[in-house]
Amino acid sequence: MVMTENLMQFIWKLRLFNTIGLRSTDGEPLILMNFGQHNLNAGPDFLMSHILLGDKEWYGNIELHIRSSDWDRHHHRDDAAYNNVILHVVWVNDKVIYRNDGSVIPTMLLSAYVNQHLLDQYSTMMNTTNWIPCQSQLSSVDVLKKTMWLGALSYERLEMKVQTIFSLLADNDNDWEKVFWIWMCRCMGLKVNAEAFHELGEKLPISLLKKYRSDTLKIEAIFFGAAGFLSGKEEDEHVKLLYHEFVYQQLAHGIEVMSGVWKKLRMRPYNFPELRIAQLVALFTDKSLSFSMILDLENLEDARSLFRIEQLSEYWKSRVLPRGKGRMAHSGRIGKDTIDILIVNVVVLFLFAYGKYYGIERYIDKAIDFLEMLPVEKNAIIKRFGEFDWHAENAAQSQAILQLKNMYCDKRQCLHCRIGAEILRSG
């Protein structure tokens, strides 16, 4: 297998090699008193190390390279940050290395002390065609260790997702209400139409919409007009009204029409974008949904009630499409599972984001509490992990499993995964 510096750092950090009877490449006895602290920033790989080399005691930093000649190739000799390196740990010793003062840097050949079984196991994990690299060994990992890792991953996922919210805030003058509605629209599009709904959210003039909140016709006209669903060739009387209202509002306020493409192929009628937009209109008008309502939530049931639509406008009671097409009886309500998805992706995320942004712990805690109270999400990834006898107990854990699969398993980041590390350590 091809050695990498990441693997070398992993082996060093977890001490996965024989530490008895170590010697430098010059034959001097070497005792590692302190392996050092892993440095994730610029500079040597491990800081504040302590070694005994021969009859001398050294304090300083340790640098790892695949080949000793990499020291010169990386120009470390000319970098003052590396002057305090007391040990050069390499996989292949192909050159004597000197500090900028001309002194030789002691070198240790790590490959001489690593068990081949560890390397074989790592190679198998990296080259497997299995759905996840550790698929055949996953059951050997202690349940408690899995649970603790999920707790960390759940928080990590929230930390990662709020960066998108912070970017949107920066692009929208820190207008939380505007960003909330951009994200609310995006999440109503679910996975298939997320990008199109996101664009719709960006086109919506929130300040104008708030002014007309009690006028359903105006709100509906602006939503459907900005979405590009009003063409001016309407035969349906209600859609004609919407079109003329939108033309007026567009001329008066410069509302842009989105250019995104809506997807409906093989989609269930209840997920058609037109019906989802009608539901957004109802949330905005009848429910008066706003960002401040998210901050005021006291419990999970209150959060669910935010998205419970009793009924849509009269026109949409028997339609999933405008223009007289798509007639079918339906309640117009947002389904229970979809409501829980909205709580995960909107309510929890914005509580966490607001808490992080302003350093208010109670919002962060409330976000995590809601996640832990919500049921497990239903998707193919969660189902597949269940086949390996790893079952999420709540939405916090199902979100963690998504983070694990997307950011670790799919990217073969086993060295940074506690499960992968445990398998390699115990193997």
HUNORDA-V999795 format. One record per residue. SS is DSSP state (h for helix, s for strand, l for the rest). PSI is psi in whole degrees, 0 to 359 (NA if undefined). NEAR is the number of other C-alpha atoms within 8 Angstrom. Layout:
SS:PSI:NEAR, SS:PSI:NEAR
This chain:
l:158:5, l:122:3, l:146:8, l:157:7, h:328:9, h:316:7, h:320:9, h:316:12, h:322:10, h:312:9, h:318:10, h:313:10, h:319:9, l:2:7, l:47:8, l:51:9, l:165:9, l:114:9, l:5:9, l:135:4, l:30:6, l:147:9, s:152:10, l:171:13, l:346:9, l:0:7, l:4:6, l:140:9, s:139:11, s:126:12, s:127:9, s:103:9, s:322:8, s:118:8, l:346:10, l:167:11, s:130:8, s:125:8, l:116:10, l:0:5, l:189:4, l:150:5, l:188:7, l:156:13, l:323:12, s:129:13, s:159:12, s:50:10, s:165:14, s:121:13, s:157:12, s:119:13, s:110:12, l:235:7, l:16:5, s:148:6, s:132:8, s:140:9, s:133:9, s:213:11, s:161:16, s:135:15, s:138:11, s:137:12, s:155:13, s:310:12, s:144:11, l:330:16, l:346:11, h:336:9, h:312:12, h:323:9, h:328:7, l:2:6, l:35:8, h:333:10, h:331:12, h:6:6, l:117:8, h:337:7, h:342:7, h:7:11, l:334:9, l:19:7, s:124:12, s:346:11, s:131:11, s:111:14, s:123:13, s:161:15, s:325:12, s:124:9, l:98:10, l:5:7, l:143:6, l:133:9, l:140:10, s:149:10, l:174:10, l:347:8, l:3:5, l:353:6, l:148:7, s:136:8, l:123:12, l:140:10, s:141:11, s:132:11, s:97:13, h:326:9, h:338:8, h:348:5, h:6:9, l:132:10, l:133:8, h:331:6, h:321:7, h:316:10, h:320:9, h:319:9, h:318:10, h:318:9, h:319:9, h:316:8, h:322:9, h:331:8, h:2:7, l:153:7, l:6:5, l:161:6, l:320:5, l:149:8, l:323:13, l:23:9, l:317:9, l:344:5, l:355:8, h:322:10, h:343:8, h:349:6, l:135:11, l:137:7, h:319:6, h:320:6, h:323:9, h:315:10, h:318:8, h:322:8, h:321:10, h:322:11, h:317:11, h:321:9, h:324:12, h:315:13, h:319:9, h:320:8, h:318:11, h:316:10, h:320:8, h:315:8, h:326:9, h:343:12, h:326:8, h:319:8, h:317:10, h:323:9, h:319:8, h:321:9, h:317:12, h:326:8, h:347:7, l:36:9, l:36:6, l:32:7, l:97:8, h:323:8, h:316:9, h:312:9, h:322:12, h:316:12, h:329:10, h:313:13, h:323:11, h:315:10, h:314:14, h:314:16, h:333:13, h:337:11, l:355:14, l:208:8, l:321:6, l:314:6, l:24:12, h:313:13, h:319:9, h:317:12, h:327:13, h:315:12, h:320:12, h:314:14, h:323:13, h:331:7, h:338:11, l:127:11, l:90:7, h:318:9, h:322:6, h:319:7, h:320:10, h:326:7, h:325:6, l:15:10, l:326:11, l:357:6, l:93:8, h:321:10, h:313:7, h:315:11, h:315:13, h:319:11, h:317:12, h:316:11, h:306:12, h:327:13, h:313:13, h:331:14, l:351:9, l:20:10, l:5:7, l:112:10, l:341:7, l:358:7, l:43:4, l:140:10, l:332:7, l:127:9, h:318:7, h:318:7, h:327:12, h:315:11, h:316:8, h:317:15, h:310:13, h:323:9, h:318:10, h:318:12, h:316:8, h:312:8, h:324:11, h:316:10, h:321:8, h:327:6, h:3:6, l:36:7, l:130:11, l:147:7, l:132:9, l:155:10, l:359:5, l:161:7, l:129:5, l:140:7, l:133:7, l:359:7, l:129:4, l:30:4, l:140:7, l:142:6, h:325:6, h:347:7, h:4:8, l:139:12, h:327:11, h:318:10, h:322:14, h:323:12, h:320:10, h:323:11, h:322:13, h:319:10, h:316:12, h:321:12, h:322:12, h:322:11, h:294:13, l:321:7, l:347:10, l:38:8, l:133:9, l:165:9, h:322:9, h:331:6, h:329:8, h:316:11, h:332:8, l:356:6, l:137:9, l:329:5, l:172:7, h:322:9, h:322:6, h:322:9, h:317:12, h:323:11, h:336:7, h:327:8, l:6:10, l:110:9, l:122:12, l:317:6, l:154:8, l:179:14, l:160:7, h:319:5, h:323:8, h:1:11, h:331:12, h:22:9, s:150:15, l:353:14, l:151:11, l:186:10, l:30:8, l:355:8, l:168:8, l:37:8, s:129:9, l:145:7, l:135:7, l:161:7, l:336:7, l:354:12, l:152:10, l:129:10, l:156:6, h:315:6, h:320:6, h:322:8, h:316:12, h:324:10, h:319:9, h:324:11, h:318:11, h:312:11, h:344:9, h:297:12, h:304:12, h:315:14, h:318:13, h:327:11, h:314:14, h:316:16, h:315:12, h:318:12, h:318:13, h:317:10, h:319:7, h:3:6, l:38:7, l:105:10, h:328:8, h:329:7, h:322:12, h:314:14, h:320:9, h:320:11, h:313:13, h:320:11, h:315:8, h:315:11, h:318:12, h:339:11, h:339:9, l:149:10, l:164:8, l:137:11, l:154:10, l:108:6, l:171:6, h:325:6, h:314:9, h:320:14, h:318:9, h:319:8, h:327:10, h:329:10, h:338:7, l:17:9, l:33:7, l:100:7, l:126:7, l:146:11, l:344:8, l:180:13, h:330:15, h:318:13, h:324:14, h:324:13, h:322:11, h:320:15, h:322:13, h:318:10, h:317:12, h:310:10, h:313:11, h:322:9, h:345:9, h:300:13, h:308:12, l:331:9, l:7:7, l:42:8, l:47:10, h:329:12, h:338:10, h:4:8, l:133:9, h:330:9, h:311:12, h:317:11, h:319:11, h:319:9, h:315:13, h:322:10, h:314:8, h:338:5, l:NA:7
